[in-house]
Amino acid sequence: MTKVNLAGRSSAAIVLLLSLLLLFTLLLQWLPSWRLDLTEEKLYTLDKGSLAMLARLEQPITLNFYFSNHATSELPQQRSYAYRVRDLLQEYKRAAPNLITINEVDPEAFSEAEDTAVDFGLQGIAASVGGDMVYFGLVGELDIEKFNVIESADSPSSEVIRFFTPEREAYLEYDISQLIYRLDDRKKSTIGLISSLPLLQPYAQPQQPGMGWFAVQQLQQNMSVIKLEHNLKKIDQSIDLLLIVHPSRLSDKTLYAIDQYILSGAAAIIFVDPNAEMAAVTPMAGPGPYPSDLSKLFKTWGVEYDSALTVGDSHWGMRLPAGDSGVALPHIGIISVSQASINREDLISSDLEIVNMSSVGYFHASAGASTKLTPILTSSEHAQVLAAADLIAEKDHSVLLKNFSASGEIYILMARLTGPAQSAFNSTEMSAGTEHQVSGKINVIVGADTDMLSDRLWVQVSNFFGQNLASPWANNGDLLINAVDNMLGSRDLIQLRSRGVYSRPFAVMDDLRMQAADSYRRKEQILRAKLEQLEQKISALSSDHPKSGVTPSSLLPSLTLIPEQRQEIERFEQQRLNIRKQLRSVQHQLDQDIESLQFRLMLINFLAVPLLLTLLVCLLWGYRRYQRRLLK
């Protein structure tokens, strides 16, 4: 009887458990979905800036994700990245389910979908020679008919990401959020320009100095750039962005207008200069230097800047012919900033390679500043501060290089300035009856050079049948466009930074390769040094021999060599063989270390984990068997 009761109870328990499981499964359909992002960089979670932007979204937007699924069947890396994009797009859908619609399109070859992708301007890339084109982009659209959207050049109804390149993977969320923001905020942006330089003067002769600035012409293609007077008393709030270039001798009323505009939360980009070389071509210029400053505002914002000082950099100095000899030497006053001196974490400079600057100044944060100064461009450690007047006075830059002495410090040439700040004006006398803004959070980009925007430092412009054609050789124009685009975006997105990459490298293996490569390079340097020593010794030994000299080893047998030469060559050949053996040993050891690590990983994945799970199951089975014996 006991055994029968136990069996009946077990059957009833199983039926009850199955019923509860069925009920729980049905309830899950009514409960909100719970998701947990365990990735290190939170790759599948939208940043709070994107969420805030989506919360203010006003118009329904359709996101058409074009991905050549069939054509990438043999491109696993591309497909893996596409999964990342697809999952992130679904996060936008979850955040704004009533306003965001996601459509996925596979533009197969010769299909209408491919024609539509081409019409939108998506970039197609050949997967292989003679293969189908691969499309991997995004088109955001507003419903023109349903929502009475009026499309114009100033207010497009669609925005496009032409191709999701792996190089911008860290900025994937920013690019998608910017696309959505631009669709929702469709009006043409207005830039207010304050400058004493002829930035808006049209090109009469492209090669003539000062006649038009192509960087500003690029802005005018998609935005409205309005020149503001130097004696203005107020900046209208219809101005979306304030661009200040070489602010020379501005009145207190104009400074007050700038102060109040920026404290209100509006964005601004400011370029000052210890010596604006392009000012020399303006009427009534007089002798240089031509400095500009906003010292009254800078000091209040917690930024130190001296318009009488420039930064010389021997490491980034542009190599130019010097003196009468014409030998190319680094010009410490004209520098090409690149690599480690460009902030790769900032959105406006992440993709830049070279930015050229001339007679550039520098910034540093004031002690106890409430604002944050984040570098965008910096000097190298091989830099020195010198007077702008001295830099201008010396025409031979070989003399500047000769007298150069690096300080070992890194100087900030361009930066973001954000955070709480006070007004530079204590009284309300200048407010002219309007409300005085005492403090506010500012959002400014500051640069210590204005010549970087001129054509001569980054682009060659030629006239082709009345059309200006540009051939850029540096990224100065890209920097300005990126800065304007970033500052004109949603305030929620301005501080959005890179979120990391989807693919995770094998860090241990990479370290092993790096260590072996360093060891290999050191051995290689030793071999090269000994090669040079051999050439010198052979030259010394054969100075009296008419046919000898520094000769390739392959030709040495054909020469009549003296015994000393033969002994020296044989000794070196033996040393070279030994070093080559060592090089091969380093490479073989690297391969063995990597193979050993891969083998251990394989054991863990294929043996250790299954064995551990099997052990846990066996322990659980043994424990239940032990419990049943106790019941008996």
C-alpha positions in Angstrom: 0.0 0.0 0.0 2.8 2.4 0.8 4.4 1.9 -2.6 1.1 2.5 -4.4 0.5 5.7 -2.4 4.0 7.0 -3.2 3.5 6.2 -6.9 0.2 8.0 -6.9 1.6 11.0 -5.2 4.4 11.2 -7.7 2.0 11.1 -10.6 -0.2 13.8 -9.1 2.9 15.9 -8.5 4.0 15.5 -12.1 0.5 16.5 -13.4 0.5 19.5 -11.0 3.9 20.6 -12.2 3.0 20.3 -15.8 -0.2 22.3 -15.2 1.7 25.1 -13.5 4.3 25.1 -16.3 1.5 25.5 -18.9 -0.2 28.2 -16.9 3.2 30.1 -16.5 3.8 29.9 -20.2 0.4 31.4 -20.9 1.0 34.2 -18.4 4.4 35.0 -20.0 2.5 36.2 -23.1 0.8 38.9 -21.0 3.8 40.0 -19.1 6.3 42.6 -20.4 9.5 41.2 -21.8 12.5 41.4 -19.5 15.9 41.8 -21.1 19.4 41.8 -19.5 22.4 43.3 -21.3 25.5 41.6 -20.0 27.9 42.9 -22.6 30.8 44.9 -21.3 30.0 48.1 -23.3 26.2 47.7 -23.0 26.0 47.2 -26.8 22.3 46.3 -26.8 21.1 49.1 -24.5 20.3 52.6 -25.8 22.1 55.5 -24.1 20.0 57.8 -22.0 20.6 60.6 -24.6 19.0 58.4 -27.3 16.1 57.5 -25.0 15.5 61.2 -24.2 15.5 62.1 -27.9 13.0 59.3 -28.6 10.8 60.5 -25.8 10.4 63.8 -27.5 9.8 62.3 -31.0 6.8 63.9 -32.6 6.5 62.3 -36.1 6.2 58.6 -37.0 9.3 57.3 -38.7 9.9 54.2 -40.8 13.4 52.8 -40.7 14.2 50.6 -43.8 17.2 48.4 -43.1 18.7 47.3 -46.4 21.0 44.3 -46.0 22.0 41.9 -48.8 21.3 38.7 -46.9 21.7 36.3 -49.9 24.8 38.0 -51.3 26.6 37.8 -47.9 26.0 34.1 -47.3 29.8 33.6 -47.4 30.7 36.7 -45.4 30.3 35.8 -41.8 31.9 38.9 -40.4 29.5 41.1 -42.3 26.5 39.1 -41.3 27.6 39.2 -37.6 27.7 43.0 -37.8 24.3 43.0 -39.5 22.9 41.1 -36.5 24.2 43.8 -34.2 22.6 46.5 -36.3 19.3 44.6 -36.5 19.2 44.1 -32.7 20.0 47.8 -32.0 17.2 48.9 -34.4 14.8 46.7 -32.4 15.8 48.7 -29.3 14.6 51.9 -31.0 11.4 50.1 -31.8 10.9 49.0 -28.1 11.7 52.6 -26.9 9.1 54.2 -29.2 6.8 51.4 -30.4 4.1 53.8 -31.7 6.4 56.0 -33.7 9.2 53.8 -34.9 8.6 51.1 -37.6 11.3 48.7 -38.8 11.4 47.1 -42.2 14.1 44.8 -43.4 14.8 44.7 -47.1 17.1 42.3 -49.0 18.0 44.1 -52.2 18.8 41.1 -54.4 20.4 41.6 -57.8 18.2 43.2 -60.5 15.3 43.4 -58.1 13.0 46.5 -57.5 14.5 46.6 -54.0 17.9 47.1 -55.4 16.6 49.9 -57.7 15.1 51.5 -54.7 18.3 51.2 -52.7 20.2 52.9 -55.6 17.6 55.6 -55.8 18.1 56.4 -52.1 21.8 56.6 -52.7 22.9 53.6 -50.7 26.4 52.4 -51.4 26.8 49.0 -53.1 30.1 47.1 -52.7 31.1 44.1 -54.8 31.4 41.0 -52.5 33.8 39.4 -55.0 35.1 39.8 -58.5 32.0 39.5 -60.8 29.8 38.9 -57.8 26.5 40.6 -56.6 26.6 44.0 -55.0 26.3 44.0 -51.2 24.1 46.7 -49.7 24.2 47.4 -46.0 22.6 50.7 -45.1 19.6 52.4 -43.5 16.9 54.7 -45.0 14.7 56.7 -42.6 11.4 58.0 -44.1 8.4 60.1 -43.1 5.0 59.2 -44.5 4.5 62.2 -46.9 0.8 61.4 -47.7 -0.5 60.2 -44.4 1.0 62.9 -42.3 0.8 65.8 -44.8 4.6 66.1 -44.9 5.8 68.8 -47.3 9.1 67.8 -48.8 11.6 70.4 -49.9 15.4 70.9 -50.2 15.3 72.5 -46.8 13.1 69.8 -45.3 13.8 66.3 -46.8 11.4 63.5 -45.9 14.2 60.9 -45.9 17.7 60.5 -44.4 20.2 57.9 -45.3 23.2 56.0 -43.9 24.8 54.8 -47.1 26.8 51.9 -45.7 27.5 50.7 -42.1 31.3 50.5 -42.3 33.1 48.6 -39.6 35.3 51.7 -38.9 32.2 53.5 -37.5 31.0 50.5 -35.5 31.7 52.3 -32.2 29.4 55.2 -33.3 26.6 53.0 -34.5 24.1 54.3 -32.0 25.0 57.9 -32.6 24.6 57.6 -36.4 21.2 56.0 -36.1 20.0 58.5 -33.4 21.2 61.4 -35.5 19.3 60.1 -38.5 16.1 59.9 -36.5 16.7 63.4 -35.0 17.3 65.0 -38.4 14.0 63.5 -39.7 12.0 64.7 -36.8 13.6 68.2 -36.8 13.3 69.0 -40.5 13.9 72.7 -40.7 17.1 74.0 -42.3 19.6 75.1 -39.6 20.8 78.6 -39.3 24.4 79.5 -38.4 25.2 83.0 -37.1 28.7 84.0 -38.1 30.8 86.6 -36.3 34.2 87.2 -38.0 36.6 89.9 -39.1 37.8 87.6 -41.9 36.3 87.4 -45.4 34.8 84.0 -44.9 31.7 84.6 -47.0 33.4 86.5 -49.8 32.7 84.6 -53.1 35.5 83.1 -55.1 36.7 85.5 -57.8 40.0 83.8 -58.4 40.3 80.5 -56.5 44.1 80.9 -56.0 43.9 84.5 -54.7 44.5 84.5 -50.9 41.5 85.4 -48.8 39.0 85.2 -51.7 36.5 82.8 -50.3 36.9 79.9 -47.8 35.8 76.5 -49.1 35.2 75.2 -45.6 32.4 77.7 -45.2 31.1 77.1 -48.7 30.6 73.5 -47.7 28.4 74.6 -44.7 26.3 76.8 -47.1 25.3 73.8 -49.2 23.0 72.4 -46.5 22.6 75.3 -44.0 21.9 79.0 -43.9 25.0 81.0 -42.9 24.1 84.6 -41.8 26.8 87.2 -41.2 26.1 89.0 -37.8 27.3 92.5 -37.3 30.1 93.3 -34.8 28.0 95.9 -32.9 25.0 93.6 -32.3 23.3 93.9 -28.9 21.4 90.6 -28.9 21.6 87.3 -30.8 18.2 86.0 -31.9 17.2 82.6 -30.6 16.3 81.6 -34.2 20.1 81.2 -34.7 20.8 77.5 -34.1 24.5 77.8 -33.9 27.0 80.6 -33.3 30.2 80.4 -35.3 32.9 82.9 -34.2 36.1 83.1 -36.2 38.9 85.6 -35.3 36.8 87.9 -32.9 38.9 91.0 -33.1 38.1 94.1 -31.0 34.5 93.2 -30.2 32.6 95.7 -28.1 31.3 94.9 -24.6 27.7 94.9 -26.0 28.6 92.2 -28.5 30.4 90.2 -25.9 27.4 90.5 -23.6 25.2 89.2 -26.4 27.5 86.3 -26.9 27.6 85.6 -23.2 23.8 85.5 -22.8 23.3 83.4 -25.9 25.7 80.7 -24.8 24.5 80.7 -21.2 21.0 80.1 -22.5 22.2 76.6 -23.6 22.8 77.4 -27.3 25.8 75.8 -29.0 28.8 77.8 -30.2 32.1 77.1 -32.0 34.8 79.6 -31.5 38.2 80.0 -33.3 40.7 82.4 -31.9 44.3 82.9 -33.0 47.6 84.4 -31.8 48.3 85.3 -35.4 45.6 85.0 -38.0 47.8 85.0 -41.1 44.8 85.3 -43.4 44.1 88.7 -41.8 47.2 90.1 -43.6 45.3 90.1 -46.9 42.3 92.1 -45.6 42.2 95.9 -46.3 44.0 98.1 -43.7 45.7 95.1 -42.2 49.0 96.7 -41.2 52.0 94.7 -39.9 51.4 91.5 -37.9 50.9 89.7 -35.7 47.1 89.6 -35.9 45.8 88.2 -32.6 42.2 87.5 -31.5 40.8 86.7 -28.1 37.7 86.4 -26.0 39.6 86.8 -22.7 36.7 88.3 -20.8 34.5 85.3 -21.6 37.2 82.7 -21.4 38.3 83.6 -17.9 34.7 83.4 -16.7 34.3 80.0 -18.3 37.4 78.7 -16.6 39.7 78.7 -19.7 43.2 80.2 -19.8 44.4 81.5 -23.2 47.2 83.9 -24.1 46.9 85.5 -27.5 50.6 86.4 -27.5 51.8 82.8 -27.3 52.0 80.1 -29.9 52.9 76.4 -29.8 55.8 75.1 -31.8 56.0 71.3 -32.4 59.0 69.6 -33.9 57.3 66.2 -34.1 54.3 67.3 -36.1 56.1 70.1 -37.9 55.4 70.2 -41.7 58.6 69.5 -43.6 59.3 72.6 -45.8 62.4 73.8 -47.7 64.5 75.9 -45.3 67.0 78.7 -45.9 69.3 79.0 -48.9 70.0 75.3 -49.0 66.4 74.3 -49.6 66.7 71.3 -47.4 63.3 70.1 -46.1 63.1 70.5 -42.4 60.2 70.5 -39.9 58.6 73.9 -39.5 57.7 74.1 -35.8 55.1 76.8 -36.5 53.2 74.9 -39.2 52.1 71.6 -37.9 50.2 68.5 -39.2 48.4 67.0 -36.2 47.7 63.3 -36.6 47.6 59.9 -34.8 47.8 60.1 -31.0 47.3 63.9 -31.0 43.7 63.5 -32.3 41.0 62.4 -29.8 39.6 59.2 -31.3 36.9 59.1 -28.6 35.3 62.4 -29.7 32.6 62.1 -32.4 33.9 65.0 -34.4 37.5 63.8 -34.7 37.2 60.0 -34.5 37.6 59.5 -38.3 40.2 62.3 -39.0 43.7 61.5 -40.1 45.5 64.9 -40.5 44.6 68.4 -39.4 47.0 71.2 -40.5 47.4 74.3 -38.3 49.7 77.4 -38.4 50.9 79.7 -35.6 48.4 77.9 -33.3 47.8 78.9 -29.6 46.7 76.7 -26.8 44.2 76.4 -23.9 44.3 75.0 -20.4 41.7 74.8 -17.6 41.8 77.5 -14.9 42.4 76.3 -11.3 39.0 75.5 -9.7 37.1 75.8 -13.0 33.5 74.5 -12.8 33.6 73.6 -16.5 35.2 70.6 -18.2 37.8 71.1 -20.9 38.0 68.0 -23.1 40.9 67.9 -25.7 40.1 67.3 -29.4 43.4 68.2 -30.9 46.7 68.4 -28.9 50.4 68.9 -29.6 52.9 66.1 -29.2 55.4 65.9 -26.2 58.0 67.5 -28.5 56.4 71.0 -28.2 57.4 74.4 -26.9 55.6 77.7 -26.2 57.1 80.7 -27.9 56.0 84.3 -28.6 53.9 84.8 -31.7 56.0 87.9 -32.5 59.2 85.8 -32.5 57.6 83.2 -34.8 56.6 85.8 -37.3 60.0 87.7 -37.2 62.1 84.6 -38.1 61.7 83.9 -41.8 64.1 80.9 -41.8 62.5 78.1 -40.0 65.8 76.2 -39.7 66.8 78.8 -37.1 63.5 78.2 -35.2 64.3 74.4 -35.3 67.9 75.1 -34.1 66.8 77.1 -31.1 63.9 74.7 -30.3 63.8 73.1 -26.9 60.9 70.7 -26.1 59.2 71.2 -22.8 57.9 67.7 -22.6 54.3 69.0 -22.1 51.3 68.3 -24.3 49.3 71.4 -25.1 45.5 71.6 -26.0 45.0 73.1 -29.4 41.2 72.5 -29.7 38.7 71.3 -27.1 35.2 71.0 -25.9 34.1 73.2 -23.1 31.0 72.0 -21.2 29.4 72.5 -17.8 28.0 75.2 -15.5 29.4 78.7 -15.9 28.7 82.2 -14.7 28.0 85.3 -16.7 31.0 87.6 -17.4 28.8 90.6 -16.6 27.8 91.3 -13.1 25.2 94.0 -13.6 22.0 94.1 -15.7 22.7 97.5 -17.2 23.5 96.0 -20.6 20.5 93.8 -20.7 18.4 96.7 -22.2 15.2 95.7 -20.3 15.5 92.0 -21.1 16.0 89.3 -18.5 19.6 88.8 -17.5 21.0 85.2 -17.5 23.2 84.9 -14.4 24.4 81.4 -15.1 23.8 78.3 -17.2 25.3 75.2 -18.7 27.5 76.0 -21.6 28.3 73.9 -24.7 31.2 75.3 -26.7 34.0 74.0 -29.0 37.1 76.2 -28.9 40.0 76.2 -31.3 43.3 78.2 -31.1 43.8 78.7 -34.8 41.8 80.3 -37.6 44.2 79.7 -40.5 43.2 76.0 -40.3 39.9 76.9 -41.9 41.6 78.6 -44.9 42.1 76.8 -48.2 45.9 76.9 -48.1 46.2 74.4 -45.3 43.9 71.7 -46.5 42.4 72.0 -50.0 43.3 72.9 -53.6 40.4 74.6 -55.3 40.3 74.9 -59.1 37.8 76.4 -61.5 36.4 74.0 -64.1 34.1 75.8 -66.5 32.7 78.0 -63.8 32.5 75.3 -61.1 34.8 75.1 -58.2 36.4 71.7 -57.8 38.1 70.8 -54.5 40.9 68.4 -54.0 41.4 68.1 -50.2 44.8 66.9 -48.8 43.9 67.2 -45.1 40.8 66.8 -42.9 40.4 70.5 -41.8 37.1 70.9 -43.7 35.8 67.5 -42.3 36.6 68.7 -38.8 34.5 71.9 -39.2 31.6 70.0 -40.9 31.7 67.3 -38.1 31.7 69.9 -35.4 28.8 71.9 -36.8 26.8 68.7 -37.5 27.4 67.5 -33.9 26.6 70.8 -32.3 23.4 71.2 -34.3 22.2 67.8 -33.3 19.9 67.0 -30.4 21.3 68.3 -27.1 20.7 64.8 -25.8 23.0 63.4 -28.4 25.9 65.9 -28.1 27.5 64.0 -25.3 26.8 60.6 -26.7 30.2 58.7 -27.0 31.3 55.6 -28.6 29.9 52.4 -27.2 32.6 49.9 -28.1 32.6 47.2 -30.8 30.7 44.1 -31.2 33.6 41.8 -32.1 35.7 40.7 -29.1 39.4 40.1 -29.9 41.4 37.2 -28.4 43.4 39.6 -26.1 45.8 36.9 -24.8 46.7 35.7 -28.3 47.1 39.3 -29.5 49.5 40.0 -26.6 51.5 36.9 -27.5 51.8 38.1 -31.1 52.8 41.6 -29.9 55.5 40.2 -27.6 56.9 38.0 -30.3 56.8 40.8 -32.8 58.7 43.1 -30.5 61.3 40.4 -29.9 61.5 39.8 -33.6 62.1 43.5 -34.3 64.8 43.7 -31.7 66.6 40.7 -33.3 66.1 42.3 -36.7 67.7 45.5 -35.5 70.7 43.6 -34.2 71.1 42.0 -37.6 70.9 45.3 -39.4 73.5 46.8 -37.1 75.9 44.0 -37.8 75.3 44.3 -41.5 76.3 47.9 -41.3 79.4 47.0 -39.2 80.3 44.4 -41.9 80.1 46.9 -44.7 82.3 49.3 -42.7 84.9 46.6 -42.0 85.0 45.3 -45.6 85.4 48.9 -46.8 88.3 49.4 -44.3 90.0 46.1 -45.3 89.6 46.6 -49.0 90.5 50.3 -49.3 93.7 49.3 -51.2 92.0 46.7 -53.3 90.9 48.0 -56.8 87.9 45.7 -57.2 86.8 45.4 -53.6 84.5 47.6 -51.6 81.0 47.2 -50.1 79.7 44.5 -52.4 76.7 42.3 -52.1 77.5 38.9 -50.7 76.2 37.2 -53.9 79.0 38.9 -55.9 81.9 38.3 -53.4 83.0 34.9 -54.9 83.7 36.6 -58.2 86.2 39.0 -56.6 89.8 38.3 -55.7 89.6 38.8 -51.9 92.5 39.1 -49.5 92.5 36.5 -46.6 91.4 39.1 -44.0 88.3 39.9 -46.1 87.4 36.2 -46.4 87.8 35.6 -42.7 85.6 38.6 -41.9 82.9 37.6 -44.3 82.9 34.0 -43.1 82.7 35.1 -39.5 79.8 37.4 -40.2 78.0 34.8 -42.3 78.1 32.4 -39.4 76.7 35.2 -37.1 74.0 35.9 -39.5 73.0 32.2 -39.7 72.9 32.1 -35.9 70.7 35.2 -35.7 68.3 33.8 -38.4 68.0 30.6 -36.4 67.1 32.7 -33.4 64.5 34.6 -35.5 63.0 31.3 -36.6 63.0 30.1 -33.0 61.1 33.2 -31.9 58.5 32.7 -34.6 58.2 28.9 -33.9 57.8 29.7 -30.2 55.0 32.1 -31.0 53.2 29.5 -33.0 53.6 27.0 -30.3 52.3 29.3 -27.6 49.2 30.2 -29.7 48.6 26.6 -30.6 48.9 25.6 -27.0 46.4 28.3 -26.0 44.0 27.3 -28.7 44.3 23.7 -27.5 43.5 24.7 -23.9 40.5 26.7 -25.1 39.3 23.8 -27.1 39.6 21.5 -24.1 37.7 23.9 -22.0 34.9 24.3 -24.6 34.6 20.7 -25.7 35.6 18.7 -22.6 35.7 20.7 -19.4 32.3 22.3 -19.7 30.5 19.2 -20.8 32.3 17.2 -18.0 31.3 19.7 -15.5 27.6 19.6 -16.5 27.7 15.8 -16.6 29.2 15.8 -13.0 26.4 18.1 -11.8 23.8 15.9 -13.4 25.3 12.8 -11.8 25.4 14.5 -8.4 21.8 15.5 -8.7 20.8 12.0 -9.8 22.8 10.5 -6.8 21.2 13.0 -4.4 17.6 12.1 -5.6 18.4 8.4 -5.4 19.7 8.9 -1.9 16.4 10.7 -1.0 14.3 7.9 -2.4 16.2 5.3 -0.3 15.5 7.3 2.8 11.8 7.3 2.0 11.8 3.6 1.6 
